């Protein structure tokens, strides 16, 4: 099975709740730096090996903070961690289901 087939197969995975994907199912190979553990930050997605939530990185970027400033403020982060957080967020939004009533 090639890499693209493996990605497509993971995207098709279902959970016990139809229409809801588990965090682990959303994580693609390019976001292996993002983990979710109920013992860390109540299960919020964080940068692996830290307690830095993906949400914090996105908020700082939205406020105009540059990668350089983020890396300076959070020395444990790498540029790849920041890019993984953005990629992870795009994956979550891509799989979001909108309910029309």
Secondary structure in CASP SS format (residue, H / E / C, confidence):
PFRMAT SS
TARGET T0000
AUTHOR 0000-0000-0000
METHOD secondary structure of the structure
MODEL  1
X C 1.00
X C 1.00
X H 1.00
X H 1.00
X H 1.00
X H 1.00
X H 1.00
X H 1.00
X H 1.00
X H 1.00
X H 1.00
X H 1.00
X C 1.00
X C 1.00
X C 1.00
X C 1.00
X C 1.00
X C 1.00
X C 1.00
X C 1.00
X C 1.00
X C 1.00
X H 1.00
X H 1.00
X H 1.00
X H 1.00
X C 1.00
X C 1.00
X H 1.00
X H 1.00
X H 1.00
X C 1.00
X C 1.00
X E 1.00
X E 1.00
X C 1.00
X C 1.00
X C 1.00
X C 1.00
X C 1.00
X H 1.00
X H 1.00
X H 1.00
X C 1.00
X C 1.00
X E 1.00
X E 1.00
X C 1.00
X C 1.00
X C 1.00
X C 1.00
X C 1.00
X E 1.00
X H 1.00
X H 1.00
X H 1.00
X H 1.00
X H 1.00
X H 1.00
X H 1.00
X H 1.00
X H 1.00
X C 1.00
X C 1.00
X C 1.00
X C 1.00
X H 1.00
X H 1.00
X H 1.00
X H 1.00
X H 1.00
X H 1.00
X H 1.00
X C 1.00
X C 1.00
X C 1.00
X C 1.00
X C 1.00
X H 1.00
X H 1.00
X H 1.00
X H 1.00
X H 1.00
X H 1.00
X H 1.00
X H 1.00
X H 1.00
X H 1.00
X H 1.00
X H 1.00
X H 1.00
X H 1.00
X H 1.00
X H 1.00
X C 1.00
X C 1.00
X C 1.00
X C 1.00
X C 1.00
X C 1.00
X C 1.00
END
